[in-house]
Amino acid sequence: MNQLDFPILSLMMGLPMLAAIICLFLGAHAARLLALATTLVLFALGVVLWANYDIGGPQWQYVERADLFGNFAWALGIDGISMMLIMLTVFLMPICIGASWESIKERVGEYMAAFLFMEVLMIGVFAAQDIFLFYILFEAGLIPMYLIIGVWGGANRIYASYKFFLYTLLGSVVMLIAMLWMVQDAGTSDIPTLLNYDFAVEAQTWLWLAFFASFAVKMPMWPFHTWLPDAHVQAPTAGSVILAGVLLKMGGYGFLRFSLPMFPEASAQFIWLIFGLSMVAVIYTSLVALVQEDMKKLIAYSSVAHMAIVTVGLFAFNRQGIEGAIIVMLSHGLVSAALFLCVGVIYDRLHTREISRYGGLAINMPKYAVFFLLFTMASIGLPGTSGFVGEFLSLIGLYQVNSWVTLVCTVGIILGAGYMLYLYRRVAFGELMHDDVKAMPDMSIREIALLAPIAAAVMWMGVYPESFMAPIRGDVGALVARIDRATPQGDAHLKMGQVKASPTTHETESSHGESH
Amino acid sequence: MDYGLSLIFTLPEIILTVSGLILLLIAAWGGGKSARLITILAVVALFGASAYALEFLTNPSFEFGGDAFDGLYRMDRFGSFAKLLIYFAAIVSLIVAPRFFKDNGSYSPEYPVLILFATIGMGMMVSAVDMMTLYIGLELNSLSAYVLASFIRNDIRSSEAGLKYFVLGALASGMLLFGISLVYGFAGSTNFTVISETLTGELSTGPLIGVVLVLAGLAFKVSAVPFHMWTPDVYEGAPTPVTAFFASAPKVAAIALTVRVIIDAFGGQTSTWQQIIVFVALASIVLGAVAGIGQQNIKRLLAYSSINNVGFLLIGLAAGTAQGISAMLFYLVIYVVMTLGSFICVMEMRDAEGKPLETLSSLAGLSRTRPGLAAAFAVFMFSLAGIPPLFGFWGKFLVFDAAVAAGMLPLAVIGIAASVIGAFYYIKVVKIIYFDDPSGEIVKTGHKTENALIALLAVAVSPLGYLAIPLLAPVTAAAAQALF
């Protein structure tokens, strides 16, 4: 069956499902403990998954398949990319549970059940090897997230939950029709087979657009991003963490898993669309982030800008770009999750996210200020943190395709440094103006325990990214080989420098000498 | 003509007819006290009829079915499948009825008898291969339904529902009859096979109008736009168990009947009926989705939801293939389960004095006071909206799959995009139940039977339902194949 001789992926989905059902019937404290225990066990299973992953082995590992449903199968299996995203999920989930430990007081059982159900779906989305199973799990995430935002969210939660639900649903329904057509054309719903099936080039165009509608909303790309700031602001802290940390990655994963390898020609054909929207996103959402008064909104807009770096990297059609995009996805998953947690820490104390209500926190909350600074720097992409590795690689890849887009995206990264540093200055530096802020205690042990693992991971990814890139290398190689035939011509037209004949060298030297 | 064989083929109807007549006599002499007994006996009779329908469906020796009474009636897998579904819906509507009517003291033995007669009519409808059988079945069903709608005599809304249903139903029957007579006039027969052999090639105006009028009459019965106007009023006014019955069993019968008429009788006229069905399907989806948004009464909302779902069902018919019909049948199974489930949930909405509540606002914060009922309600709503992983998604999946396979991509894309509009009011119900502050109007009823039924139906449309696919899919495929 697989290298572990038992269906570990099914176990990783079955366990939280079971725990979710039990949580519905438990009291508040028992539900918290059960949810924490389950997510920690899943993290341990994730470590087992990684430890036993055979780098350079077969592309699909831990494969399992049961033909349970007639038209489609319970088919799971992961490659390196899926594994890293599953790791991200199981790593963030215990932190989410911990972040809700004290802030969620009502209907704890249902809350924990929703999160555990969410975890089932997220693992399933990244592990599904059947296109319909993927769709079902991908869409099913709407229900728990709708409830999380709507029941435990902020003041304007109902509007935000409607918008989230309908927006993402509208994005993905047309994708289903495209999937139905693809399966009828190819005669199978098996994703590994579909990955190597060549669809007619004319059909690819609208299939690509149907998938684009779904993933662009999920990602989110400008101008389909408007649901995100609302959803983030209204969701409880842990909801924002999971939304920014994992759910947004589903869009990038979709482009990587479906759009690029299944429709390479169409992807090349629409490269202008991706680049155009991403350029607007990088500049526009960064500028919007600069003027935000609400911390969560600021980070939400910064997510849109970071995701634009992911899309340009993916559609660079080369190894550096795609590997970079994956690392940005992982890094953003960690960093934005940590930033939302940082917001959560002070929100729990003062119950406002308004930036101007804070200031001078470095004085009375030094530990908090250190963590916040680290994640701010990681978000900016300072070398030594995870953000740098991904952005650098993406931009190198992008530069081979289009130097102008690279220029614009780099400017966006500078703007990113601008709004993040501005945010940090307003929150952490300056004088302690307000008495209530002055009274805020520094981080508790629980809060440190939540942020420290993320900080360690961010540094690890920044200093030794090889750990994270080794598992994905083979898969990116396969993807690049697959899309090679459609790779667009770069605009640089680089030529190998000609080795000049020695007399010329002499002449140059002499002319050099003369000018002195 | 072999009467013995004809009688065997019609056994489900014969069982129900004989039991219906006997129960009517018991009711005449036993009076109101016998109501409970008669209900139980009616359920038993329905189980008996189901046993025969199941036998016809699954026994290989009945694989190709057979005609009874000189081609007036056909026993085949398609009809048997539809009958099983109808009997199931009738049984559920009978089980939940006594408790509902007991509280306003108007339960009487005529209720189960009328349900039985309506069921016989529906059995005739789905087995009809002749316009005459079709009409008789339809009228037997409709006349029982008119009385059922106005069953609570002293309730003005119930009486209004019955009257409205009767007047509009008579109009539809008139259209249908006029259509039948035109088709008969040009085809020279009322038999479906003869009609399809005669009406070939380009139709002249006369038979064309006939076909359109027949389809219009049938569209009224399935409550498809633009003949849907009666649905919200009747669903709202009729007693809730009757509404549950209306939304499930007759819908199955009318849709199965429409399928048979279109495939058998007008099979040679694909281009004629296909454009009508495509229009009706899309109009039903869109109107069912848009008009439901403003509703404040849960029964009216579910009425629009059923119009919306009929639109999706008709997409399978528009495809016109065996795959499409099979998808419709599968969708019908899920639809019946979801509809019955949500109406039983509505029946459980009682205030402290046991009075039934119907407004959406009374559902506010139900998840705090009755978490189980709230969860079931949410499951049915998400399922009706077709959000995966709930099983309601699978019905939509299958009809869209059939439409895509038949090359009707624009229909599939518009239909599925419109389903997002419909999702709005379903999630609005969930919002009221889960997000709003409790109104505390709805109290615990402690009705064990109803709660067990709700739990059963909710589990059936939960993701566990997917495990039933390998079981049901071959049956629906075989049933659909019987038509081709």
Interface residues (C-beta under 8 A of the other chain):
Chain A: L24 L68 F69 G70 N71 E110 F132 Y135 I136 L137 E139 A140 L142 I143 Y146 L147 G150 V151 R157 I158 S161 Y162 F165 L166 L169 L170 V173 V174 L176 I177 L180 W181 Q184
Chain B: S367 P371 F382 I387 P388 P389 F393 F397 F400 D401 V404 A405 L409 A412 V413 I416 A417 S419 V420 A423 F424 I427 V430 K431 Y434 F435 Y466 L467 I469 P470 A473
